[in-house]
Amino acid sequence: MSDTLEAAVEVTAQEAQESRKALIAKIDELKHALTESRVVQTCRQVGTQVDEKVHEKPYQYIVGAAAVGALAGLVLGLLVAHRHD
């Protein structure tokens, strides 16, 4: 092959490699965005379901939250009391 033809083939191969790398990077970016949008959509659905359940039976959730708070307070109190002994 002539030097000019070899240089043209080399430049074309380099451009193809660069285009391939750019395309792969864009595909990875789109995959990441799709995954994030699915996570956001799932979180919104769960949030909506929890909101509906809390509005249906608010006292169960109030009692549950109070129980968790009391248990956390008891554990922290025991840890602090044990530390001072």
DSSP file (Angstrom, degrees, kcal/mol; ACC not computed):
  #  RESIDUE AA STRUCTURE BP1 BP2  ACC     N-H-->O    O-->H-N    N-H-->O    O-->H-N    TCO  KAPPA ALPHA  PHI   PSI    X-CA   Y-CA   Z-CA
    1    1 A M              0   0    0      0, 0.0     2,-0.1     0, 0.0     0, 0.0   0.000 360.0 360.0 360.0 153.2    0.0    0.0    0.0
    2    2 A S     >  -     0   0    0      1,-0.1     4,-2.5     4,-0.0     5,-0.2  -0.428 360.0-112.9 -79.4 160.2    1.1    3.5   -0.5
    3    3 A D  H  > S+     0   0    0      1,-0.2     4,-2.3     2,-0.2     5,-0.2   0.868 116.9  52.7 -61.1 -37.6    1.9    5.7    2.4
    4    4 A T  H  > S+     0   0    0      2,-0.2     4,-2.1     1,-0.2    -1,-0.2   0.908 110.6  46.4 -66.2 -42.6   -1.2    7.9    1.7
    5    5 A L  H  > S+     0   0    0      2,-0.2     4,-2.4     1,-0.2    -2,-0.2   0.906 112.6  50.1 -67.6 -41.0   -3.5    5.0    1.7
    6    6 A E  H  X S+     0   0    0     -4,-2.5     4,-2.4     1,-0.2    -2,-0.2   0.901 111.0  49.6 -62.9 -40.9   -2.0    3.6    4.9
    7    7 A A  H  X S+     0   0    0     -4,-2.3     4,-2.5    -5,-0.2    -1,-0.2   0.896 110.8  49.6 -65.2 -40.1   -2.4    6.9    6.6
    8    8 A A  H  X S+     0   0    0     -4,-2.1     4,-2.4     2,-0.2    -2,-0.2   0.907 111.6  48.4 -66.0 -41.5   -6.0    7.2    5.5
    9    9 A V  H  X S+     0   0    0     -4,-2.4     4,-2.4     2,-0.2    -2,-0.2   0.909 112.1  49.6 -64.5 -41.5   -6.8    3.7    6.8
   10   10 A E  H  X S+     0   0    0     -4,-2.4     4,-2.3     2,-0.2    -2,-0.2   0.916 111.8  47.6 -64.2 -44.1   -5.1    4.5   10.1
   11   11 A V  H  X S+     0   0    0     -4,-2.5     4,-2.6     2,-0.2    -2,-0.2   0.915 112.8  49.4 -62.9 -43.6   -7.0    7.8   10.5
   12   12 A T  H  X S+     0   0    0     -4,-2.4     4,-2.4     1,-0.2    -2,-0.2   0.900 110.9  49.7 -63.6 -41.2  -10.3    6.1    9.7
   13   13 A A  H  X S+     0   0    0     -4,-2.4     4,-2.3     2,-0.2    -1,-0.2   0.897 111.5  49.0 -64.5 -40.4   -9.5    3.3   12.1
   14   14 A Q  H  X S+     0   0    0     -4,-2.3     4,-2.5     2,-0.2    -2,-0.2   0.914 111.8  48.4 -65.5 -42.5   -8.7    5.8   14.8
   15   15 A E  H  X S+     0   0    0     -4,-2.6     4,-2.6     2,-0.2    -2,-0.2   0.898 111.0  50.9 -64.8 -39.4  -11.9    7.8   14.1
   16   16 A A  H  X S+     0   0    0     -4,-2.4     4,-2.4     2,-0.2    -1,-0.2   0.910 110.8  48.9 -63.6 -41.9  -13.9    4.5   14.2
   17   17 A Q  H  X S+     0   0    0     -4,-2.3     4,-2.4     2,-0.2    -2,-0.2   0.907 112.5  47.9 -64.1 -42.2  -12.3    3.6   17.6
   18   18 A E  H  X S+     0   0    0     -4,-2.5     4,-2.4     2,-0.2    -2,-0.2   0.903 112.2  49.2 -65.5 -41.2  -13.1    7.1   19.0
   19   19 A S  H  X S+     0   0    0     -4,-2.6     4,-2.5     2,-0.2    -2,-0.2   0.900 110.4  51.1 -64.3 -40.1  -16.7    7.0   17.8
   20   20 A R  H  X S+     0   0    0     -4,-2.4     4,-2.6     2,-0.2    -2,-0.2   0.928 110.3  48.7 -62.4 -45.5  -17.1    3.5   19.3
   21   21 A K  H  X S+     0   0    0     -4,-2.4     4,-2.3     1,-0.2    -2,-0.2   0.906 112.6  48.4 -61.4 -42.0  -15.8    4.8   22.7
   22   22 A A  H  X S+     0   0    0     -4,-2.4     4,-2.2     2,-0.2    -1,-0.2   0.900 111.9  49.4 -65.4 -40.3  -18.1    7.8   22.6
   23   23 A L  H  X S+     0   0    0     -4,-2.5     4,-2.4     2,-0.2    -2,-0.2   0.913 110.9  49.0 -65.6 -43.0  -21.1    5.6   21.7
   24   24 A I  H  X S+     0   0    0     -4,-2.6     4,-2.5     2,-0.2    -2,-0.2   0.904 110.8  51.1 -63.0 -41.5  -20.3    3.1   24.5
   25   25 A A  H  X S+     0   0    0     -4,-2.3     4,-2.2     2,-0.2    -2,-0.2   0.910 110.9  48.3 -62.1 -42.2  -20.0    6.0   27.0
   26   26 A K  H  X S+     0   0    0     -4,-2.2     4,-2.4     2,-0.2    -2,-0.2   0.902 110.6  51.1 -66.0 -40.6  -23.4    7.4   25.8
   27   27 A I  H  X S+     0   0    0     -4,-2.4     4,-2.5     2,-0.2    -2,-0.2   0.921 110.7  48.8 -61.9 -44.0  -25.0    4.0   26.1
   28   28 A D  H  X S+     0   0    0     -4,-2.5     4,-2.2     2,-0.2    -2,-0.2   0.897 110.7  51.1 -61.8 -40.4  -23.6    3.6   29.7
   29   29 A E  H  X S+     0   0    0     -4,-2.2     4,-2.3     1,-0.2    -2,-0.2   0.914 111.3  47.4 -62.5 -43.5  -24.9    7.1   30.5
   30   30 A L  H  X S+     0   0    0     -4,-2.4     4,-2.5     2,-0.2    -2,-0.2   0.880 109.9  52.6 -67.4 -38.1  -28.4    6.2   29.2
   31   31 A K  H  X S+     0   0    0     -4,-2.5     4,-2.4     2,-0.2    -1,-0.2   0.921 110.3  48.7 -61.4 -43.4  -28.4    2.9   31.1
   32   32 A H  H  X S+     0   0    0     -4,-2.2     4,-2.5     1,-0.2    -2,-0.2   0.914 111.8  48.6 -62.9 -43.5  -27.6    4.8   34.3
   33   33 A A  H  X S+     0   0    0     -4,-2.3     4,-2.3     2,-0.2    -1,-0.2   0.893 111.2  50.4 -64.3 -39.5  -30.3    7.4   33.7
   34   34 A L  H  X S+     0   0    0     -4,-2.5     4,-2.1     2,-0.2    -2,-0.2   0.911 110.4  49.3 -64.9 -42.6  -32.8    4.6   33.0
   35   35 A T  H  X S+     0   0    0     -4,-2.4     4,-2.2     1,-0.2    -2,-0.2   0.924 111.7  49.0 -62.3 -44.6  -31.9    2.8   36.2
   36   36 A E  H  X S+     0   0    0     -4,-2.5     4,-2.7     1,-0.2    -2,-0.2   0.899 109.8  51.2 -62.9 -40.4  -32.3    6.0   38.2
   37   37 A S  H  X S+     0   0    0     -4,-2.3     4,-2.4     1,-0.2    -1,-0.2   0.870 109.7  50.4 -67.6 -34.1  -35.6    6.8   36.6
   38   38 A R  H  X S+     0   0    0     -4,-2.1     4,-2.6     2,-0.2    -1,-0.2   0.904 111.1  48.8 -66.8 -40.6  -36.8    3.3   37.5
   39   39 A V  H  X S+     0   0    0     -4,-2.2     4,-2.6     2,-0.2    -2,-0.2   0.929 112.6  47.6 -63.5 -45.3  -35.6    3.8   41.1
   40   40 A V  H  X S+     0   0    0     -4,-2.7     4,-2.3     2,-0.2    -2,-0.2   0.918 112.5  49.4 -62.1 -43.7  -37.4    7.1   41.3
   41   41 A Q  H  X S+     0   0    0     -4,-2.4     4,-2.2     2,-0.2    -2,-0.2   0.916 111.9  48.3 -62.8 -43.6  -40.6    5.7   39.9
   42   42 A T  H  X S+     0   0    0     -4,-2.6     4,-2.5     1,-0.2    -2,-0.2   0.908 111.0  51.0 -63.9 -42.1  -40.5    2.8   42.4
   43   43 A C  H  X S+     0   0    0     -4,-2.6     4,-2.7     1,-0.2    -2,-0.2   0.897 109.8  49.9 -63.0 -40.4  -39.9    5.1   45.3
   44   44 A R  H  X S+     0   0    0     -4,-2.3     4,-2.5     2,-0.2    -1,-0.2   0.909 110.6  49.7 -64.7 -40.9  -42.9    7.3   44.2
   45   45 A Q  H  X S+     0   0    0     -4,-2.2     4,-2.4     2,-0.2    -2,-0.2   0.929 112.9  46.4 -63.6 -44.5  -45.1    4.2   44.0
   46   46 A V  H  X S+     0   0    0     -4,-2.5     4,-2.7     1,-0.2     5,-0.2   0.919 112.2  51.1 -63.7 -43.0  -44.0    3.0   47.4
   47   47 A G  H  X S+     0   0    0     -4,-2.7     4,-2.5     1,-0.2    -2,-0.2   0.899 110.4  49.0 -60.5 -41.4  -44.5    6.5   48.8
   48   48 A T  H  X S+     0   0    0     -4,-2.5     4,-2.3     2,-0.2    -1,-0.2   0.912 111.7  49.0 -64.6 -42.7  -48.0    6.7   47.3
   49   49 A Q  H  X S+     0   0    0     -4,-2.4     4,-2.3     2,-0.2    -2,-0.2   0.916 112.4  47.5 -64.3 -43.1  -48.9    3.3   48.8
   50   50 A V  H  X S+     0   0    0     -4,-2.7     4,-2.7     2,-0.2     5,-0.2   0.917 110.7  52.5 -63.8 -42.9  -47.7    4.3   52.2
   51   51 A D  H  X S+     0   0    0     -4,-2.5     4,-2.0    -5,-0.2    -2,-0.2   0.911 110.3  48.1 -58.9 -43.7  -49.5    7.6   52.1
   52   52 A E  H  X S+     0   0    0     -4,-2.3     4,-1.7     2,-0.2    -1,-0.2   0.919 112.4  48.3 -63.7 -43.5  -52.8    5.8   51.2
   53   53 A K  H  X S+     0   0    0     -4,-2.3     4,-2.4     1,-0.2    -2,-0.2   0.896 110.4  51.3 -65.1 -40.1  -52.3    3.2   54.0
   54   54 A V  H  < S+     0   0    0     -4,-2.7    -1,-0.2     1,-0.2    -2,-0.2   0.886 110.6  48.9 -65.2 -37.7  -51.5    6.0   56.6
   55   55 A H  H  < S+     0   0    0     -4,-2.0    -1,-0.2    -5,-0.2    -2,-0.2   0.819 111.6  50.2 -71.5 -28.7  -54.7    7.8   55.6
   56   56 A E  H  < S+     0   0    0     -4,-1.7    -2,-0.2     1,-0.2    -1,-0.2   0.921 132.6  10.4 -72.3 -44.5  -56.7    4.7   55.9
   57   57 A K  S  X S+     0   0    0     -4,-2.4     4,-1.0    -5,-0.1     3,-0.4  -0.616  70.2 162.9-136.8  74.1  -55.5    3.7   59.4
   58   58 A P  H  > S+     0   0    0      0, 0.0     4,-2.1     0, 0.0     3,-0.2   0.842  71.6  60.6 -66.9 -33.0  -53.5    6.6   60.9
   59   59 A Y  H  > S+     0   0    0      1,-0.2     4,-2.6     2,-0.2     5,-0.2   0.844  99.0  56.6 -68.3 -31.8  -53.6    5.4   64.5
   60   60 A Q  H  > S+     0   0    0     -3,-0.4     4,-2.2     1,-0.2    -1,-0.2   0.911 111.2  44.0 -62.5 -40.2  -51.8    2.1   63.7
   61   61 A Y  H  X S+     0   0    0     -4,-1.0     4,-2.5     2,-0.2    -2,-0.2   0.840 112.1  52.3 -74.8 -32.7  -48.9    4.1   62.3
   62   62 A I  H  X S+     0   0    0     -4,-2.1     4,-2.3     2,-0.2    -2,-0.2   0.934 112.5  45.1 -66.1 -45.4  -49.0    6.6   65.1
   63   63 A V  H  X S+     0   0    0     -4,-2.6     4,-2.5     2,-0.2    -2,-0.2   0.904 113.3  51.4 -64.7 -41.1  -48.8    3.8   67.7
   64   64 A G  H  X S+     0   0    0     -4,-2.2     4,-2.3    -5,-0.2    -2,-0.2   0.921 110.9  47.0 -62.1 -44.1  -46.1    2.0   65.6
   65   65 A A  H  X S+     0   0    0     -4,-2.5     4,-2.4     1,-0.2    -1,-0.2   0.895 112.4  50.2 -65.2 -39.8  -44.0    5.2   65.5
   66   66 A A  H  X S+     0   0    0     -4,-2.3     4,-2.7     2,-0.2    -2,-0.2   0.899 110.2  50.5 -64.9 -39.9  -44.4    5.8   69.2
   67   67 A A  H  X S+     0   0    0     -4,-2.5     4,-2.6     2,-0.2    -2,-0.2   0.921 111.2  47.6 -64.3 -44.0  -43.4    2.2   69.9
   68   68 A V  H  X S+     0   0    0     -4,-2.3     4,-2.5     2,-0.2    -2,-0.2   0.918 113.6  48.7 -63.1 -42.6  -40.2    2.5   67.8
   69   69 A G  H  X S+     0   0    0     -4,-2.4     4,-2.4     2,-0.2    -2,-0.2   0.907 112.1  48.2 -63.2 -42.4  -39.4    5.8   69.5
   70   70 A A  H  X S+     0   0    0     -4,-2.7     4,-2.5     2,-0.2    -2,-0.2   0.912 112.5  48.7 -64.9 -42.3  -40.0    4.3   73.0
   71   71 A L  H  X S+     0   0    0     -4,-2.6     4,-2.5     2,-0.2    -2,-0.2   0.916 112.0  48.6 -64.4 -42.9  -37.8    1.3   72.1
   72   72 A A  H  X S+     0   0    0     -4,-2.5     4,-2.6     1,-0.2     5,-0.2   0.908 112.3  49.3 -63.3 -41.6  -35.0    3.5   70.8
   73   73 A G  H  X S+     0   0    0     -4,-2.4     4,-2.6     2,-0.2    -2,-0.2   0.896 110.8  50.0 -63.7 -40.7  -35.2    5.7   73.9
   74   74 A L  H  X S+     0   0    0     -4,-2.5     4,-2.6     2,-0.2    -2,-0.2   0.933 112.2  46.8 -63.4 -46.8  -35.0    2.7   76.1
   75   75 A V  H  X S+     0   0    0     -4,-2.5     4,-2.3     2,-0.2    -2,-0.2   0.932 114.5  46.6 -63.1 -45.9  -32.0    1.3   74.3
   76   76 A L  H  X S+     0   0    0     -4,-2.6     4,-2.5     1,-0.2     5,-0.2   0.906 112.1  51.5 -63.2 -40.8  -30.2    4.6   74.4
   77   77 A G  H  X S+     0   0    0     -4,-2.6     4,-2.6    -5,-0.2    -2,-0.2   0.913 110.6  48.0 -61.6 -42.9  -31.1    5.1   78.0
   78   78 A L  H  X S+     0   0    0     -4,-2.6     4,-2.4     2,-0.2    -1,-0.2   0.894 112.0  49.8 -64.7 -39.8  -29.7    1.7   78.9
   79   79 A L  H  X S+     0   0    0     -4,-2.3     4,-1.6     2,-0.2    -2,-0.2   0.910 113.3  45.5 -65.4 -41.6  -26.5    2.3   76.9
   80   80 A V  H  X S+     0   0    0     -4,-2.5     4,-1.5     2,-0.2    -2,-0.2   0.921 114.4  48.1 -68.3 -43.3  -26.0    5.7   78.6
   81   81 A A  H  X S+     0   0    0     -4,-2.6     4,-0.7     1,-0.2    -2,-0.2   0.891 111.8  50.2 -64.3 -39.2  -26.7    4.2   82.1
   82   82 A H  H  < S+     0   0    0     -4,-2.4     3,-0.5     1,-0.2    -1,-0.2   0.841 107.5  54.5 -67.3 -33.1  -24.3    1.3   81.4
   83   83 A R  H  < S+     0   0    0     -4,-1.6    -1,-0.2     1,-0.2    -2,-0.2   0.826 105.6  52.2 -70.6 -32.6  -21.6    3.7   80.3
   84   84 A H  H  <        0   0    0     -4,-1.5    -1,-0.2     1,-0.2    -2,-0.2   0.616 360.0 360.0 -81.0 -12.5  -21.8    5.7   83.6
   85   85 A D     <        0   0    0     -4,-0.7    -1,-0.2    -3,-0.5    -2,-0.1   0.478 360.0 360.0 -80.5 360.0  -21.4    2.6   85.8
